[in-house]
Amino acid sequence: MIQLFLIGIGTGNPGHVTLEARAAINAADLVLIPLKGEDKADLAGLRREICASCIQTPSTRIEEFDLPRRDGARPDYLGGVDAWHDAIAEVWQARIRAHLAAGGGPRVALLVWGDPSLYDSTLRIAARVGRDLPLDLKVLPGITAIQALCAAHAIPINDLGAPVTITTGRRLRDAGWPDGAGTVVVMLDAGGAFTALPPAGIDIWWGAYVGMAQQCLIAGPLAEVAPRILATRASLRQSHGWIMDIYLMRRN
């Protein structure tokens, strides 16, 4: 039986890694680190730093692999994502099988940005791997970008007694403001989906690289700060080669 640990590591700050997560990383026989291309080399580097700070077991192997790319030109988005997940699962399986064939131990770990259960597909990919390999799956929660955003702006995520809607940039562009929502958190936005909304009466709290050393925050009425967010986002992306951002909007 293979023990597969999906370990939430927060938003890139090594201080966000819980004691439970550190113990699991240290106990792993194999840690798999995805490489997402030169433009996102910092992400692999942060994973290496976390491993270096946690691992004291000389036998633990750290193995990097090239992450398959999603076909962005495919017209059916969900079908394209499904095929992409299949390709990633095949790579995981190949690496795990090769590790076991070489006499490696059964404890395998993957470090997941934020938390594995929130707008992340690692659990879906693990389910595919489990169809062909016997897995004992263990999920260790991590600090989410939502928590880091609210902490950075020092705001509560919800109004008193009110619900919160979590959605994606793609969904916001296609469907607009969710029906009945007072507070909306937007994740996985390719950039500026909030421009699809009539801005009157909406406040926004935006953050890029939340929780990391290069964290950048902007907040205010959407009608006033939207252009500044777009310009700042473009500048940061050009400077770093990649960007992770998230925002919360609330009707005022």
Secondary structure, 3 states (H helix, E strand, C coil): CEEEEEEECECCCHHHCCHHHHHHHHHCCEEEEEECCHHHHHHHHHHHHHHHHHCCCCCCEEEEEECCCCCCCCCCHHHHHHHHHHHHHHHHHHHHHHHHHCCCCCEEEEEECECCCCCCCHHHHHHHHCCCCCEEEEEECCCCHHHHHHHHHCCCCCCCCCCCEEEEHHHHHHHCCCCCCCEEEEECCCCCHHHHCCCCCEEEEEEECCCCCCCEEEEEEHHHHHHHHHHHHHHHHHHHCCCCEEEEEEEC
